[in-house]
């Protein structure tokens, strides 16, 4: 069994980076939510334009699907991959049931993000893209892809050595899969009539 399979350093480092970025985005959204609750007419820092803003999302029912602001989910759950990543670097080994539970959590996060992306683009009361939400998407999507590949190669999904070896080689394709996923989101935004690409370029320039 390869060292990469037994101690996935690159995967662990990514979990740490993704957790920090995801938690930061959730923190910023939480601050904006507090500002919005205090003053509904306040101009939030994330409100870049009519099409790219977070105020509309935070004030919608989709922004509180469990009865409380969605950013609180990120503040709580991004701690898990951070701890897992640090533990792996420290040499920790987790049992199969732990990885299975971790996979369920990551899959839930991915499913929630996909639903929120669809709502942001196509819900009649939204039709906007939130900058901090997009930052969250940018780390959640590759984390899901990488985790599914990792759970295959570490034996959580299968004990077939050939399948595990193939999954190990697939990890190098996670960045490409992520780029394709982002391309689909941009395409959906364009089809919806949101000039996402132009807005993003404008923000950079």
C-alpha positions as CSV (number, residue, x, y, z in Angstrom):
1,X,0.0,0.0,0.0
2,X,1.4,3.4,-1.0
3,X,2.4,6.1,1.4
4,X,-0.2,8.4,-0.2
5,X,-2.9,5.9,0.6
6,X,-1.8,5.4,4.2
7,X,-1.0,9.1,5.0
8,X,-2.7,11.4,2.6
9,X,-0.8,14.6,3.3
10,X,-2.0,16.6,0.3
11,X,-5.6,15.7,1.1
12,X,-5.1,16.7,4.7
13,X,-3.5,20.1,3.7
14,X,-6.5,20.7,1.4
15,X,-9.0,20.0,4.2
16,X,-7.2,22.6,6.4
17,X,-7.1,25.2,3.6
18,X,-10.8,24.6,2.6
19,X,-11.9,24.8,6.3
20,X,-10.2,28.1,6.9
21,X,-11.6,29.6,3.7
22,X,-15.1,28.2,4.3
23,X,-15.2,29.3,7.9
24,X,-14.0,32.8,6.9
25,X,-16.8,33.0,4.4
26,X,-19.4,31.8,6.9
27,X,-18.0,34.3,9.5
28,X,-18.4,37.2,7.0
29,X,-21.9,36.2,6.1
30,X,-22.8,36.0,9.8
31,X,-21.5,39.5,10.4
32,X,-23.5,40.8,7.4
33,X,-26.6,39.0,8.8
34,X,-26.2,40.7,12.1
35,X,-25.9,44.1,10.3
36,X,-29.0,43.3,8.3
37,X,-31.0,42.4,11.4
38,X,-30.0,45.6,13.1
39,X,-30.6,47.7,10.0
40,X,-32.5,46.1,7.1
41,X,-31.6,49.1,4.9
42,X,-27.9,48.9,5.6
43,X,-25.5,48.7,2.7
44,X,-23.6,45.5,3.1
45,X,-20.0,45.1,2.0
46,X,-20.9,42.0,0.0
47,X,-23.5,43.9,-2.1
48,X,-21.3,44.5,-5.2
49,X,-24.1,45.0,-7.7
50,X,-27.7,44.2,-8.5
51,X,-26.7,40.7,-9.6
52,X,-23.9,40.0,-7.1
53,X,-24.8,40.6,-3.5
54,X,-25.6,38.7,-0.3
55,X,-28.3,40.9,1.2
56,X,-31.1,39.4,-0.8
57,X,-29.9,35.8,0.0
58,X,-29.6,36.5,3.7
59,X,-33.1,38.0,3.8
60,X,-34.8,35.2,2.0
61,X,-36.3,32.0,3.4
62,X,-33.6,30.0,1.6
63,X,-31.1,31.8,3.9
64,X,-32.7,30.2,6.9
65,X,-33.8,26.7,5.7
66,X,-33.4,25.1,9.2
67,X,-34.9,28.0,11.1
68,X,-31.7,29.9,11.7
69,X,-29.2,31.7,9.4
70,X,-27.3,29.3,7.1
71,X,-23.9,30.9,7.9
72,X,-24.2,29.3,11.4
73,X,-24.1,25.9,9.7
74,X,-20.7,26.8,8.1
75,X,-19.3,28.2,11.4
76,X,-20.1,24.9,13.1
77,X,-19.4,22.3,10.4
78,X,-16.2,23.7,8.9
79,X,-14.5,22.8,12.1
80,X,-14.9,19.1,11.3
81,X,-12.6,18.9,8.2
82,X,-10.2,21.3,9.9
83,X,-9.8,18.8,12.8
84,X,-9.6,15.8,10.5
85,X,-6.9,17.5,8.4
86,X,-4.8,18.4,11.4
87,X,-5.3,15.0,12.9
88,X,-4.1,13.3,9.7
89,X,-0.9,15.4,9.6
90,X,-0.4,14.5,13.2
91,X,-0.4,10.8,12.2
92,X,-3.9,9.9,13.3
93,X,-5.7,6.9,11.7
94,X,-9.4,6.7,11.6
95,X,-11.6,3.6,11.5
96,X,-13.9,2.9,8.6
97,X,-17.0,4.0,10.4
98,X,-15.5,7.4,11.1
99,X,-14.6,7.9,7.4
100,X,-18.1,6.8,6.4
101,X,-19.7,9.4,8.8
102,X,-17.3,12.0,7.5
103,X,-18.3,11.2,4.0
104,X,-22.0,11.6,4.9
105,X,-21.3,15.0,6.3
106,X,-19.3,16.2,3.3
107,X,-22.1,14.8,1.0
108,X,-24.7,16.7,3.0
109,X,-22.6,19.9,2.6
110,X,-22.3,19.3,-1.2
111,X,-26.0,18.6,-1.6
112,X,-26.9,21.7,0.4
113,X,-24.5,23.8,-1.7
114,X,-25.9,22.5,-5.0
115,X,-29.5,23.3,-3.8
116,X,-28.4,26.8,-2.8
117,X,-26.7,27.3,-6.1
118,X,-29.9,26.3,-7.9
119,X,-32.0,28.6,-5.6
120,X,-29.7,31.5,-6.1
121,X,-29.9,31.2,-9.9
122,X,-33.5,30.1,-10.5
123,X,-35.7,30.9,-7.4
124,X,-38.2,33.7,-8.3
125,X,-37.3,35.7,-5.2
126,X,-33.6,35.6,-5.7
127,X,-31.8,35.5,-9.1
128,X,-28.6,36.9,-7.5
129,X,-25.1,35.5,-6.6
130,X,-23.6,36.0,-3.2
131,X,-19.8,36.6,-3.1
132,X,-19.2,34.9,0.2
133,X,-21.5,32.0,-0.9
134,X,-19.5,31.6,-4.1
135,X,-16.3,31.5,-1.9
136,X,-18.0,28.7,0.0
137,X,-18.9,26.8,-3.2
138,X,-15.3,27.1,-4.4
139,X,-14.0,25.0,-1.5
140,X,-17.0,22.8,-0.8
141,X,-17.2,21.3,-4.3
142,X,-13.5,20.2,-4.6
143,X,-13.7,19.0,-1.0
144,X,-16.6,16.7,-1.9
145,X,-14.8,15.4,-5.0
146,X,-11.5,14.8,-3.1
147,X,-13.3,13.1,-0.2
148,X,-15.2,10.7,-2.4
149,X,-12.0,9.7,-4.1
150,X,-10.2,9.4,-0.8
151,X,-12.9,7.2,0.7
152,X,-12.6,4.9,-2.3
153,X,-8.9,4.6,-2.1
154,X,-8.7,4.2,1.7
155,X,-11.2,1.2,1.6
156,X,-14.3,2.9,3.1
157,X,-16.3,2.2,0.0
158,X,-14.6,-1.0,-1.3
159,X,-11.9,-3.5,-0.4
160,X,-11.0,-4.2,-4.0
161,X,-7.3,-3.2,-4.4
162,X,-7.6,-2.5,-8.1
163,X,-10.5,-0.1,-7.5
164,X,-8.5,1.6,-4.7
165,X,-5.4,2.0,-6.9
166,X,-7.5,3.5,-9.6
167,X,-9.1,5.9,-7.2
168,X,-5.7,6.9,-5.9
169,X,-4.7,7.9,-9.5
170,X,-8.0,9.8,-9.8
171,X,-7.1,12.3,-7.1
172,X,-5.0,14.2,-9.6
173,X,-8.1,14.8,-11.7
174,X,-10.0,16.5,-8.8
175,X,-8.9,20.1,-9.9
176,X,-10.2,19.4,-13.5
177,X,-13.5,18.1,-12.1
178,X,-13.7,21.2,-10.0
179,X,-13.1,23.5,-13.0
180,X,-15.8,21.7,-15.0
181,X,-18.2,22.1,-12.1
182,X,-17.5,25.8,-11.9
183,X,-17.9,26.0,-15.7
184,X,-21.4,24.5,-15.4
185,X,-22.3,27.0,-12.7
186,X,-21.2,29.9,-15.0
187,X,-23.1,28.4,-17.9
188,X,-26.3,28.1,-15.7
189,X,-25.8,31.7,-14.7
190,X,-25.5,32.8,-18.3
191,X,-28.6,30.8,-19.3
192,X,-30.4,32.5,-16.4
193,X,-29.4,35.9,-17.8
194,X,-26.9,36.7,-15.1
195,X,-23.7,38.1,-16.5
196,X,-21.6,36.3,-13.9
197,X,-18.4,36.2,-15.9
198,X,-18.5,39.8,-16.7
199,X,-19.3,40.8,-13.2
200,X,-16.5,38.7,-11.8
201,X,-14.0,40.2,-14.2
202,X,-15.2,43.6,-13.3
203,X,-14.7,42.9,-9.6
204,X,-11.1,41.8,-10.3
205,X,-10.3,44.8,-12.5
